[in-house]
Amino acid sequence: MNWDEFAHWGKHIADWGADYHKTLRDRPVRAQTAPGEIAAQLPTSPPDSPEDMAAVMADFEAIVMPGMTHWQHPRFFAYFAANAAPPSMLAEQLVNTVAAQCMLWQTSPAATEVEGVMVDWLRQALDLPSGYSGVIQDSASSATLSAVLTMRERATGYTSNREGLSGKGHLRIYCSQEVHSSIDRACWVAGIGQDNLVKIPTHGSRFAIDADALQSAIAADIAAGHTPAGIIAITGGTGVGASDDLGRVLAVARAHDLYTHLDAAWAGAAMICPEFHAAFWDGVAGYDSIVFNPHKWLGAQFDCSIQFLRDPQPQLNTLKIEPEYLKTSGDAVTNYSEWTIPLGRRFRALKIWFLIRTYGLDGLRTRIRNHVAWAEDLAEAIRDMEGFEITSEPILSLFSFRCHGSDDDQQRLVDALNDDGRIYLTQGAFQGRKVVRFQVGQFDCTRDDVMVARDVIAEVWEKLQ
Ligand SMILES: *Cc1c(COP(=O)(O)O)cnc(C)c1O
């Protein structure tokens, strides 16, 4: 392909993209395909001779698009949103085109320097103290793994990268029962082990970790000769939005000199709105590591996860490695690949710059405030429906409900709704029962998109009776 053809197809795809987004409401949200249906339409071996780009594009529309679930659909209420605001998509097109490897300052100084400034813009937007720095990672899972590795190294006097963990006893990490599975996996991968991830029960209307039980578990582990290494707190858990009392957890950590990581992957975006701080952010200052995904609610196209660090040194001591071919002269610059596990890095900061400049923080705050208000309105409407109950009240824009019947009936309702296609949502587990989970957070959704869910749920449920 030559560059004139590239320009032609680039324009074609930009037009295609605008049409796609303008007509999204006409499509079923979740793909309506059977397993194997898409693969069966592809040739089983690669072509030896070149094909026309027009043919490739035609097949993309005919074969691939019917098998896509539309994450940017305004009636996407499943999981959490993965918003791609238009300016962030444009930034990604520029990043794709320049295609730089931004692992070191010198491999693209602008990427490193824009990243440093964007981390600081978001630090201010989230009202974290000025001492925090940070790094952009691909996902919250990677940031959490980096923090868990740092806990491991710090608790072993920075010897376990070199010596391994053998003979070092049991390192223990504490969290609530509501944490995301990425915390479990970080403990597996770090060699801590699932059995040494101590999950503490929650209490109260925000399902916060029981700080007294946390304190007792740590004391019991010390008495048993184990080594407490760190605590992972959550603001906005994935299941029902569980949020810990950050100040109380931090006080327990400080009393035992434990490293702290806060998982605010989803709810961190809402912390650009000061009115949510009293309930969810009090005590955040002081956490050693905090992760928040601009690629969820905020609008920065996937992938983009920010890890704020109170002091980057413990993580650098854990992850930095400098073979000869990566050495650069002088240490006046930041080489972000030393802060993370992967060496190669994309220029992810550009989409944050485009996003915040074109909407302003106020434009983004308005969306988040609307989503929270609409989730509350819909929860009220479902509460009033005959045969339905709210099982967890809205925490920010996330709540869950059940229809009358068994766990199987909840799944039948979810499947029937997703087969219907007008809305998309998923099931969850809460207090030992299956629930229907609902979150509002798609960038383009309107109050009508949210409230229509009530009628769709009523209609589909009626048909199942
Ligand atoms: C989405 C989510 C994660 C995982 O995020 P990735 O970026 O996909 O790794 C972790 N924790 C919480 C609370 C989440 O909502």
Ligand as a Chemical Component Dictionary entry (heavy atoms), coordinates in Angstrom:
data_LIG
# 
_chem_comp.id                   LIG 
_chem_comp.type                 NON-POLYMER 
_chem_comp.pdbx_formal_charge   0 
_chem_comp.three_letter_code    LIG 
# 
loop_
_chem_comp_atom.comp_id 
_chem_comp_atom.atom_id 
_chem_comp_atom.alt_atom_id 
_chem_comp_atom.type_symbol 
_chem_comp_atom.charge 
_chem_comp_atom.model_Cartn_x 
_chem_comp_atom.model_Cartn_y 
_chem_comp_atom.model_Cartn_z 
_chem_comp_atom.pdbx_ordinal 
LIG C1 C1 C 0 -12.052 -3.001 35.665 1  
LIG C2 C2 C 0 -11.488 -3.172 37.024 2  
LIG C3 C3 C 0 -10.234 -3.750 37.198 3  
LIG C4 C4 C 0 -9.424  -4.327 36.069 4  
LIG O1 O1 O 0 -9.069  -3.363 35.158 5  
LIG P1 P1 P 0 -8.164  -3.702 33.892 6  
LIG O2 O2 O 0 -7.696  -2.358 33.460 7  
LIG O3 O3 O 0 -9.052  -4.365 32.907 8  
LIG O4 O4 O 0 -7.064  -4.577 34.340 9  
LIG C5 C5 C 0 -9.725  -3.816 38.478 10 
LIG N1 N1 N 0 -10.425 -3.346 39.519 11 
LIG C6 C6 C 0 -11.642 -2.792 39.398 12 
LIG C7 C7 C 0 -12.369 -2.274 40.600 13 
LIG C8 C8 C 0 -12.223 -2.687 38.122 14 
LIG O5 O5 O 0 -13.438 -2.148 37.987 15 
# 
loop_
_chem_comp_bond.comp_id 
_chem_comp_bond.atom_id_1 
_chem_comp_bond.atom_id_2 
_chem_comp_bond.value_order 
_chem_comp_bond.pdbx_ordinal 
LIG C1 C2 SING 1  
LIG C2 C3 SING 2  
LIG C2 C8 DOUB 3  
LIG C3 C4 SING 4  
LIG C3 C5 DOUB 5  
LIG C4 O1 SING 6  
LIG O1 P1 SING 7  
LIG P1 O2 DOUB 8  
LIG P1 O3 SING 9  
LIG P1 O4 SING 10 
LIG C5 N1 SING 11 
LIG N1 C6 DOUB 12 
LIG C6 C7 SING 13 
LIG C6 C8 SING 14 
LIG C8 O5 SING 15 
# 
